[in-house]
Structures are given as structure tokens and as C-alpha cells.
Amino acid sequence: MIRIMNSRWDRGSFTLGELGTAHSLIDLGPLFTFRVASWSMFPTIHKGDLIEIGPADRSRVGDVVLFRGATGLICHRVTAVGADGCFRTQGDASPGLEESIRPEEVIGTVTAIIRGGRRLSPMLVHQAPAPVRFYRAAD
């Protein structure tokens, strides 16, 4: 389950199947937020952070994008654009293979991370403070 929070559109929690197509999320408004449920984007984004999602007008290398994956909605960084025009994406904490997605599969771009009431940039963070690394390991 995910929770969509939007001042203009807030109807509670939904399963991914109930949301319909990925592009229907754009109809929710120009900006919406999700609570992050994994550590795949650590140390830039922490589990439990809120992420603001804006339009994916011109996603490029370095942007953090939201797309629908096999297991649900995924938030990963664009690492390259292939000759076929597809984006190569990978979680900041993921040592594994990159995922390839078509530009039309991108739901939106992360415009801000909200942690502890502060708005942070989705720019790549190279090292998290020691207490956060410990918390992640314990989780």
C-alpha cells in the first residue's frame, strides 16, 4: 500500500492496482508526495522520508524519477540515457544492475525530499552521518 498526500486530492490509501495506469497519477495534480518504503536511495533518501513528485517533462541524467516497476512504484536515479532513448536507472544504494525504462514510463521527477520538516534537494549524497548509517543497518 502507498499513501498519496495532496492538498487537492486526498482519498487515502490505495493498492497499485487500484491506481490504474501510471499516467493517471499525473492527473492528481502538479505536485504530490509519497512516503518512501525502502532504503534503495540511501544516503540521499531515507526510508520514511516524504518525496515530492513533480512532472517528468525533461528527465535527464542525475534526476531522481518515479516509475512503476514489477514490485510497485520505484524511485531511482537516472544514470544514463541509452542510444534507444531509454533511461538507465539505479538506486543510490544499489550495487546491482541498472534498470532500463522508457521515457513514457516515468511518472514524475522527485523535486524535494522532506525529512524532519525540512525540504532537501534530491542531489546525490555521498556519505550519511554515522547515526543514520547505524539506523539503516538495524532496520
N, C-alpha and C positions, 0 to 999 in steps of 0.2 A: 504494500500500500504506500502511496505517496500523498502528501498533503500539498495542495495548491493554495497559496495565500495571495490574494489580490484584492485590493480595496474595492475594485469594481465588480469582481466576480469571485465569490467565495461560497462554495456549496459543500465544502467538507472534503472527505477522503474518497478516493476512487481507486479501483484496480486499473492497471494499464489497459485491459480490455475494454473497460467502460469509457475510457477516454477517446476511443476511436482512433482515427489516423493521427500521425504525428503532427501533420499540418493543422489539425483542428486546434492545437494548443495556441497557435498564433492568434486565433480568433478570441482568445481570452483577454487580450489587451496588449498594449505595447510593452508591458513590463510585468513579470510575475516572479514569485520566489519559490524555491524548493528547499527542503531540509535535506542535507547530504547524509546518506546512509552508509558510506564506506570510507575507507582511508586511501582509495586509489589515487587521489590527487594530492596526498601529503608530500611535502610540508606546506604547499600553497593553500590547500583547502583541507580543513579538518572535518572528521566525522562529527555531525551535529551542527555544523555551520549552516547558515542560510545563504543561498546563492541567488542573486537577481539575474533573471534571464531577459535579455532584450532581443530585438530582431537579429537575424543572421544575414543581414544584407550583403556584406562583403567579408566573409570569414577568411582569415589569412593565417599564415604560419605564426605561431605564438599565441593565437587566440584560444580560449577555452570554450568549447562548444558542447551543447546538449543534444543528444541524438538517441533514438530508440535502438537498443541492442537486443540480443537474444534473451537476456535476463531482465530487461527493464530499461528504464531511462539511464543513460550513461553520460557522464560529464568527463571529457578528456581534452587534452591539449592537441591542437593541430601541429604536427611536427614537420609535415611536408605536403606538397601538392604534386601528385603524380602526373605523368605525361597524359594519362587518361582523364585528367581533371578531378580525380577523386582525392579526397583528403586522407592523409595518413594521420591517425590519432593514437595517443598513448597517455595513460595516467602518469602523472609525475612520479609516482611511487612504483610503477610497474616496470620490472626488468624484462618482461616478456615481449612477445611480438606486437607490432603495431596493428591497429585495426584500420581497414580501408572503408571509407563511406563516401557515397555520392553527395555532392553539394545539396541536392534536394532532400536528403535525409536529415540534414541539420535542422533542428527545431529552433534553436536560438543560440546566442552567444552570452557567456557569463559577463555581466557588466560590473558586478561588485560582489564581494564576499562580506557577509555581515556576521561578525563574531564579537560577542560581548558588547553589543550595542554600537560597535564601530564599523564603518564602511571601509573595506580594504580593497585594493586592486588585485585582479587575478594574475598579476605578473608573476613569473616563476620565482619561487622562494627556494634558495639552495640549502638552507640549514634551519631547522626549527629549534627553539630553545629546548634545553635538556628536559625540563619537566613535561613538555608536550611529547617528546620522543618516548619518555617513560610511560606516559598515559596511553599512547598508541600501542606500545608493546604489551601493556597489561590488558588492553581491550581485545 
